[in-house]
Amino acid sequence: YVRVQVLTNAGALDRAKQLAVVRKLTDIVAAAAGDRTLADRTWVLLTEAPEGGWGLGGHANTNAELISAARAQIAKLSKNSPRT
């Protein structure tokens, strides 16, 4: 058995995203192991941190703060990535 735990801020994943994340992670585990039957023995646990329950940089962040930090990081990475 394999267990994968995903921790997100509360409300980050709607039902469609939950289903997609579980399917994708299950597929990744089975592919990495080279054993398609492992998909039947892969458990994915989706856990949501409550508002203020996610620490980043020594601060217990609200969902809005986490979203802002994530967007800033994505923008920074996008700006620094090589163009193709």
N, C-alpha and C positions, 0 to 999 in steps of 0.2 A: 504494500500500500504506500501511496505517496500522499502527503498532505501539503497543500499550498494555501498560505494565508495571505489575503489581500486586505490591507488597512487603508481606508479612505476617510475623508471627512464626511460627516452626515449628509445624506442626500446627493452625494456625488454621482451615484449610479442609479438611473431609472431601471425599470424591469428589463427593458430590451438590452441595456448595457450590462446588467448583471448576467443575463443569459449569454451574451457575447463574450464577456470576460471569462466566465467559467468554461465555455466551449474552447476558446483560444488557448487558455492556460492548460487545459486537459490535453489538447492536441500537441502543444509544445512539449509537455512532459513525456508523452508517448513517443514523439519523434526523437527527442533527445536520448531516450533510453533505447531506441530502435526496437520497440515492442508495442505494437498497436493494442495488444490486450491489456496493457497497463492503463489505458483510458478507463476501463471498467473498475479499476482499483485506485483511481485518483480522486481525492476529495479536495474540493476547493471551498475554503471558508471565507466568506465575505464579512468583514467586520467594519463597522462604522464608528469612528471616534465622535463622541458628542461635542456639541459647540464648546469651544475652549479646551477640549481634551486632546489636542494635538500640539505637542511642543516642537518648536522650530527656532533655533538660535537663542535658546534660553527663555522663550516666551510662549505661554499657552495661548495659541492663536484661535481666533474665531474663524468660521468658514469664510467670511469675506476677506479676512487677512490672508488665509491660505490661498484663496483664488487669486488675489492680487499678487502674492509672491510667486505663484506658479506662472501666471501670465508674464510677469517681469522676467522670469528665468527663460521662458520660451522665447520671448522677444530677444533676449540677449543671445541665446543660442542661435536663433535664426539669423541675427545680424552678423554673427561670427562664423557661420557655416560657409564653406566654399561654394561658389555658384557653379552650376554645371551647364 
